[in-house]
Each structure stands twice: as C-alpha cells, then as structure tokens.
C-alpha cells in the first residue's frame, strides 16, 4: 500500500486498525503523532534560518520554533547559551549594564539576552522548526515522502488510548522508535558527508 498523501495515510491507519468507523478520529491520531514527531526527530530538513532583531532583554522566538541551534548578532559573533541562573548572576554582578549581547537563555517562550542590548542589533537564529502539518489542503510533506512508516506507526500508537485495548500497540511503539532512530542517524550521517571534518589541533602551552 502506497502512503504518499494525507488521504492515503488516513486510509492506511483505518486498514491497520481494521475499522471503518474512525473517520473523525483518525485525523486526531495523526495530529497527536505529529506533536510527538516534532519532539522526537531532529533532522537537517527541519533547520531554518531567520533574521531576528535583538533590541530588548527579551525577544520573541520565530513561529514554528522547536529548538535553537545557534544565535548570533550582526557581527556574526555567536551568542552563547547559558542557564537562567547564570544570566541572573551576571546581571547582579554587572549591575545589569547594557551592551552587546553575549549570552542567551530560553525563558517563558522567549529568548532572554545578556547583556540587555544597548542598541538594536540585527541577528540571525538557526533553529529546528516544526514539520509542516498534514491536512486536506497540505496533503504531503518531506517526512511523509521520506518515512511514511513514522507517520503510520505514530498515528497507530495514539489510537491505542482511544480504542483502549490493542495488543499491537507495543509493536507499533517499537517500530516507531526504530524508524525515528534511523532517520535521526541518517540525518547526522548526512551532516558528516563530504570531504571530511576539519579538526583544530591544540597547541602546547
């Protein structure tokens, strides 16, 4: 059975469950699977770059943000990730003097910058973004095309609480876990492909 569209995925879920009365529930199973997929998968196709204005202590994250990879100011100098506690200590020790941001933390759905910017800086954030959700209008995405088994087993896992008892749920969870592990490994391998990684030699002294 080919699974390359949202409609085909819904049909496959119904076939695996051997049910024809779940038309209204299956889209929910798929949506729940997508929430889990966005937590479990870190693939290079999820990477996005976005311009970001650094002009206050707290700045808003891009829409669809899942996880920050790196953040830099306009001079391309990276802003380092720090704990909220470390940034709080730095503010106290420096009497919260403003300046060029050097550290950031994630706080309440925003990025906290330290020092607080003394002017407006044009920065860039590299981050993992959510995979485009499937729907009757958005009938496919890169993950469904690449790994339909992840979608299928993910949706089947989330059907179990609704259907209460299904002895196959453990098998589905195992198959889902293996598929997710493989796609994460393949993504990491793709990052390392090419002419090789340049290593920095440490000198003595």
C-alpha positions in Angstrom: 0.0 0.0 0.0 1.5 3.3 -1.1 1.4 6.1 1.5 2.3 9.4 -0.1 -0.6 11.6 0.8 -2.7 12.6 3.8 -5.7 10.7 2.4 -3.6 7.6 1.8 -2.2 7.8 5.3 -5.7 8.0 6.8 -6.8 5.0 4.8 -3.7 3.0 5.9 -4.4 3.8 9.6 -8.0 2.6 9.1 -6.8 -0.6 7.4 -4.3 -1.4 10.1 -6.9 -0.9 12.8 -9.4 -2.9 10.7 -12.0 -0.2 11.4 -14.3 1.8 9.1 -15.9 3.9 11.8 -12.9 6.1 12.8 -13.2 8.7 10.0 -13.5 11.6 12.5 -10.9 10.2 15.0 -8.0 9.3 12.6 -7.0 13.0 11.9 -6.7 13.4 15.7 -4.4 10.4 15.8 -2.2 11.9 13.1 -2.1 15.3 14.7 -1.1 13.7 18.0 1.6 11.8 16.2 2.9 15.0 14.6 3.3 16.5 18.1 5.4 13.6 19.2 7.3 13.5 15.9 8.3 17.2 16.4 9.7 16.2 19.9 11.5 13.1 18.7 13.0 14.0 15.4 15.9 16.3 14.7 16.6 16.3 11.0 18.5 18.7 8.8 15.3 19.3 6.8 13.8 20.8 10.0 16.6 23.5 10.1 15.5 27.1 9.4 17.3 30.4 9.5 15.5 33.6 10.5 16.5 37.2 10.9 15.9 38.4 14.4 16.1 41.9 15.9 18.0 42.0 19.2 16.7 45.2 20.8 15.4 44.3 24.3 16.1 42.0 27.2 13.5 39.5 25.9 12.9 38.8 22.2 10.3 36.6 20.5 11.1 33.3 19.0 10.2 32.6 15.4 6.9 30.9 14.6 7.2 27.2 14.5 10.3 27.2 16.7 11.1 23.9 18.3 14.8 24.1 19.4 17.5 26.7 19.0 20.7 25.6 17.3 22.7 28.8 17.3 22.2 32.5 17.7 24.4 35.4 16.6 24.5 39.1 16.5 25.0 41.2 13.4 28.8 40.8 13.6 28.2 37.0 13.2 29.8 36.5 16.6 27.9 33.7 18.3 25.8 34.4 21.4 26.4 31.6 23.9 23.7 29.6 25.6 23.7 30.0 29.4 21.3 28.9 32.2 18.8 31.4 33.5 20.6 31.2 36.9 23.9 32.1 35.3 22.4 35.1 33.5 20.7 36.3 36.7 24.1 36.1 38.4 25.8 38.1 35.6 23.1 40.8 35.8 23.6 41.2 39.5 27.4 41.3 39.3 27.4 43.8 36.4 24.5 45.9 37.9 22.6 45.0 34.7 24.8 47.2 32.5 23.6 47.2 28.8 25.9 46.2 26.0 26.3 43.8 23.0 24.5 40.5 23.8 26.9 37.7 24.7 24.7 35.1 26.3 21.1 33.9 25.9 18.6 31.6 27.7 15.1 30.4 27.0 12.5 31.9 29.3 8.8 31.6 29.0 8.7 31.1 25.3 11.2 33.9 24.6 14.9 34.5 24.4 16.5 36.3 27.3 19.6 38.3 26.3 22.6 39.3 28.4 23.7 42.0 28.5 20.5 43.7 27.6 21.1 45.3 24.2 22.4 48.9 24.4 21.0 49.4 20.8 19.2 47.5 18.1 21.3 44.6 16.6 20.3 42.6 13.5 20.9 39.0 14.4 20.2 35.6 13.0 18.8 32.5 14.6 19.4 28.9 13.3 16.7 26.6 14.7 14.8 23.4 14.3 11.3 24.3 13.1 8.1 22.2 13.2 7.4 19.9 10.3 4.6 21.2 8.2 1.4 19.6 9.5 -0.6 17.4 7.1 -4.2 18.3 6.2 -6.7 18.1 3.4 -5.0 21.2 2.0 -1.4 20.3 2.8 -1.5 16.7 1.6 2.2 15.8 1.9 5.5 16.9 3.4 9.1 15.8 3.3 8.7 13.4 6.2 5.7 11.6 4.7 7.6 11.3 1.4 10.7 10.0 3.1 9.5 7.9 6.0 5.7 7.2 5.8 6.3 4.4 8.4 7.0 7.1 11.1 3.6 8.7 10.4 1.8 5.4 10.2 3.2 3.9 13.4 3.0 7.2 15.2 -0.7 7.5 14.4 -1.4 3.9 15.4 0.3 4.5 18.8 -2.0 7.3 19.5 -5.1 5.3 18.5 -4.5 3.0 21.5 -5.9 5.2 24.3 -8.9 5.9 22.2 -9.5 2.2 21.4 -8.5 1.2 24.9 -7.1 -2.2 24.2 -4.9 -3.3 21.4 -2.2 -5.8 21.9 -0.3 -4.5 18.9 0.4 -1.1 20.5 3.8 -2.3 21.9 4.9 -3.5 18.5 3.8 -0.2 16.9 5.8 1.7 19.5 8.9 -0.4 18.8 8.6 0.1 15.1 8.1 3.8 15.5 11.1 4.1 17.8 13.3 2.2 15.3 12.2 4.4 12.4 12.8 7.6 14.4 16.2 6.4 15.4 17.2 5.5 11.8 16.1 8.9 10.4 18.0 10.8 13.1 21.1 8.7 12.4 20.8 9.2 8.7 20.4 13.0 9.2 23.6 13.1 11.3 25.4 11.0 8.7 24.4 13.5 6.0 25.9 16.3 8.1 29.2 14.4 8.2 29.3 13.5 4.5 31.6 15.2 2.0 35.3 15.8 2.2 35.6 15.3 6.0 35.6 17.4 9.1 38.5 19.8 9.6 39.9 19.3 13.1 41.5 22.0 15.1 44.9 21.0 16.6 45.5 22.2 20.1 49.0 23.7 20.7 51.0 23.2 23.8 51.2 25.9 26.4 
